[in-house]
Amino acid sequence: MSLITAENIVMRYGDVRVLDGVDASVEPGEIVTLIGPNGSGKSTLVKVLLGVVRPDGGRVVRAPGLRLGYVPQKLHIDASLPITVSRFLSLPARPSADRMAAVAQITGITGLRDRQMTALSGGQFQRVLLARALLTDPQLLILDEPTQGLDQTGEADFYELIEQVRRETGAGVFMVSHDLHVVMSASDRVICLNHHICCAGTPHVVRAAPEYRALFGRGTHGALALYQHQHDHEHEHEHDGPGHHGHDHAGANLDDSDKESPTIAESSDHA
C-alpha cells in the first residue's frame, strides 16, 4: 500500500487554477522528487499533502496511522533568541535520550547539540531540521526544497544524507527540488509539475521526455550529477496514471556533449 496518494487534485487561488488534476504517490522506501518552474504549484502540492490546505477538488489518501516528518524550505530564528540545538529538538515535547542520540548520529549533528541555532552554517541548520523531522520515526518524509541556499558541495552532502536516512530507516521521501544537477541521480522517481503533471517516471525516462526539455532545456539531463544513486531495490507502483495526460514518455539517450548549466524558467504565478 502507498504511504500517501494524491488523486486528481485541483487547487485554485482566486481565478487561477494552480493545480489541475494532479496525481502523486509515494511508496515505502521510495524517493520521489517533484520538480517544476517557479510558480508551478510545487509548494501548494506540499501543503495539500501535509493537510495544511484543503484542495478544491480531488482527495489525499494516507496509509492508516501514517507518521509524517516535514522539513520546511526555510525556518527563521530570531538572532536575539538564545536556543541550543538540543533545546530546539526538545520542542514541543522532549524525546527520549536514546532517540535523540540515534537521530543525532544518523544526521551527523552529535557535536552540534550544545551550539546555538543561530551560530550554525546553512548545511548544519538543514541537518538539524532533518533531525527534528526524524525524531518521531516517520514513515514518510516531506522536504520542501531543503537545499535552498546551500552550495553544490552542501547540496550533494545533504542528498547523500537523505539516501542514508532512507537506507537505514526505510522511510519514503517526497522532496521538492530545484537542484537539477543532482535530482536525477538522487531519485527513484521524478514528477515534473507545471500546474499539471507534465511527465513522470524514472529519472532516465523523465530527462528524455519532450515536456521536460520544453521546461528546462537540453542542459538538464543529469550529466552534472554530483553523485550516483544506486538503484538496488524495487518499488511496486505504476508510473503511468490518470494525471499524466497520456504522454508518451519513451525517448532516446541524450547527447552527453550537451553540458550547459541548467536554468529554471521564472513565473509570476503562485508557488
C-alpha positions in Angstrom: 0.0 0.0 0.0 1.2 3.5 -0.8 2.2 5.7 2.1 0.3 8.6 0.6 -1.7 9.1 -2.6 -3.0 12.4 -4.2 -5.8 11.8 -6.6 -6.9 14.3 -9.2 -6.0 17.3 -7.0 -7.4 20.7 -8.1 -6.4 23.9 -6.2 -7.4 27.4 -7.1 -6.2 30.8 -5.8 -9.0 33.1 -6.9 -9.4 32.6 -10.7 -6.0 30.9 -11.0 -6.0 27.1 -11.2 -2.7 26.4 -9.5 -3.1 22.6 -9.5 -5.1 20.9 -12.2 -5.9 17.2 -11.9 -2.6 16.3 -10.2 -1.9 12.7 -9.1 1.1 11.7 -7.0 2.1 8.9 -4.6 5.0 7.6 -2.5 5.7 4.0 -1.8 7.6 2.8 1.3 11.3 3.2 0.9 11.0 5.3 -2.3 12.5 8.7 -3.0 10.2 10.8 -5.2 11.3 14.2 -6.3 9.0 16.9 -7.5 10.4 19.5 -9.9 8.9 22.4 -11.9 9.4 26.0 -12.7 8.8 28.7 -10.2 5.1 29.2 -9.7 4.2 25.8 -11.0 2.4 24.7 -7.8 5.1 22.7 -6.1 4.7 24.3 -2.6 0.9 24.2 -2.9 1.0 20.5 -3.6 3.2 20.0 -0.5 0.6 21.9 1.6 -2.1 19.7 0.2 -0.2 16.5 1.1 0.5 17.8 4.6 -3.1 18.6 5.1 -2.4 22.3 5.7 -4.8 23.3 2.9 -7.9 21.5 1.6 -8.0 21.1 -2.2 -10.9 22.4 -4.2 -11.1 19.0 -5.9 -9.7 15.5 -5.6 -8.5 13.8 -2.4 -5.5 12.7 -0.4 -5.4 9.1 0.9 -2.9 8.3 3.7 -1.9 4.9 5.0 -3.6 4.2 8.3 -1.7 5.7 11.2 0.9 7.3 8.9 3.8 9.0 10.7 4.9 12.0 8.8 8.0 14.2 9.1 8.4 17.6 7.5 11.5 19.7 6.6 10.4 23.2 5.6 12.1 25.3 2.9 13.1 28.0 5.4 12.8 28.5 9.2 13.7 31.9 10.7 15.0 32.0 14.2 15.5 35.5 15.7 19.2 36.1 16.3 18.4 37.5 19.7 16.7 34.2 20.8 19.2 32.0 22.7 18.3 28.4 21.9 20.7 25.5 21.6 20.3 22.6 19.1 19.3 20.3 22.0 16.7 22.7 23.2 15.3 23.2 19.7 15.0 19.4 19.2 13.2 19.1 22.5 10.3 21.4 21.4 7.4 20.9 21.8 8.0 17.6 23.5 11.3 16.2 24.8 12.2 12.9 23.0 13.9 10.1 24.9 17.7 10.3 25.3 18.2 7.2 23.2 16.0 8.5 20.3 17.8 11.9 20.5 21.2 10.2 20.3 20.2 7.9 17.5 18.8 10.8 15.3 21.9 13.0 16.1 24.2 10.2 14.9 22.4 9.5 11.7 22.2 13.2 10.7 25.7 13.9 11.9 24.8 16.6 14.5 26.1 14.9 17.6 28.8 17.5 18.0 26.4 20.4 17.5 23.9 19.7 20.3 25.3 22.5 22.6 25.7 25.0 19.8 23.3 28.0 19.4 20.9 27.5 16.4 21.8 31.0 15.2 25.5 30.0 15.0 25.0 27.1 12.6 26.0 27.1 9.0 23.4 26.6 6.3 24.2 22.9 6.0 24.3 22.3 9.7 21.0 24.1 10.1 19.3 21.8 7.5 20.7 18.7 9.2 19.1 19.9 12.5 15.8 20.4 10.7 16.1 16.9 9.3 16.9 15.5 12.7 13.8 17.1 14.2 11.7 15.6 11.5 13.2 12.2 12.2 12.5 12.3 16.0 9.0 10.8 15.5 10.4 7.9 13.5 8.4 8.9 10.4 7.3 6.5 7.7 7.2 9.4 5.2 9.5 12.5 5.0 8.3 15.5 3.1 11.0 18.1 2.2 10.3 21.4 0.5 13.5 22.5 -1.3 15.7 21.5 1.6 19.0 22.6 0.0 17.9 26.1 -1.0 20.8 28.4 -0.3 23.5 25.7 0.0 26.5 25.5 -2.3 27.0 22.4 -4.6 29.0 20.6 -2.0 26.4 21.2 0.6 23.6 20.0 -1.8 25.5 16.8 -2.6 26.1 16.1 1.1 22.5 16.7 2.0 21.2 14.4 -0.8 23.6 11.7 0.3 22.3 12.1 3.8 18.7 11.7 2.6 19.8 8.4 0.8 21.4 7.2 4.0 18.2 8.0 6.0 16.1 6.1 3.5 18.5 3.2 3.6 18.7 3.0 7.4 15.1 3.8 8.3 13.1 2.5 5.2 11.2 5.8 5.2 9.6 7.0 2.0 10.7 10.5 0.8 8.8 13.2 -1.1 11.1 16.0 -2.0 10.6 19.3 -3.8 13.8 20.3 -5.5 15.2 22.9 -7.9 18.6 21.3 -7.9 18.6 19.8 -11.4 22.3 19.0 -11.2 21.6 16.2 -8.7 17.9 15.5 -8.8 18.1 12.9 -11.5 20.6 10.8 -9.6 19.0 11.3 -6.2 15.6 9.9 -7.0 13.8 6.7 -7.7 11.1 8.6 -9.5 10.7 12.2 -10.7 7.5 14.1 -11.2 7.6 17.2 -13.4 4.9 19.7 -12.5 3.7 22.8 -14.2 0.2 23.1 -12.7 -0.5 19.6 -14.1 1.8 16.6 -14.4 3.9 17.2 -17.5 5.8 13.9 -17.2 6.7 11.4 -14.5 8.7 8.2 -14.1 12.2 7.0 -13.5 14.9 9.7 -13.9 16.2 8.4 -17.3 12.6 8.4 -18.7 11.8 11.9 -17.5 15.0 13.5 -18.7 14.3 12.3 -22.2 10.6 13.5 -22.2 9.9 16.4 -24.5 7.8 18.1 -21.8 10.8 18.1 -19.5 13.0 19.5 -22.3 10.5 22.2 -23.0 10.5 23.4 -19.4 14.2 23.1 -18.5 16.2 22.8 -21.8 18.6 20.2 -23.0 21.2 21.0 -20.4 19.4 19.3 -17.6 19.8 15.7 -18.4 21.8 14.8 -15.3 25.4 14.9 -16.7 26.4 17.2 -13.9 25.1 14.9 -11.2 27.3 15.1 -8.1 26.9 11.5 -7.1 25.2 8.4 -8.5 22.3 7.0 -6.7 22.3 3.2 -6.9 19.0 1.6 -7.7 19.5 -1.7 -5.9 15.9 -2.0 -4.8 12.5 -2.2 -6.3 9.2 -0.4 -5.7 5.8 -1.7 -6.7 3.9 1.1 -8.3 2.6 2.3 -11.7 4.4 5.2 -13.3 1.6 6.0 -15.7 -1.6 7.2 -14.3 -4.6 9.4 -15.0 -2.6 12.6 -14.0 0.0 12.0 -16.7 -2.3 13.2 -19.6 -1.4 10.2 -21.7 2.0 11.4 -22.8 4.5 9.0 -24.4 7.5 9.3 -22.1 9.8 7.0 -24.0 12.9 8.7 -25.5 16.3 8.0 -26.9 19.5 8.7 -24.9 20.7 12.3 -24.9 23.8 13.6 -26.3 26.3 13.8 -23.4 28.3 16.6 -25.1 25.4 18.9 -24.2 26.5 20.0 -20.7 25.5 23.7 -20.3 24.2 24.7 -16.8 20.6 24.1 -16.1 18.2 27.0 -15.8 14.6 27.2 -14.5 12.1 29.5 -16.1 10.7 32.2 -13.9 7.0 32.7 -13.4 4.9 35.2 -11.5 2.2 32.6 -10.6 1.7 31.2 -7.1 4.3 28.7 -6.0 
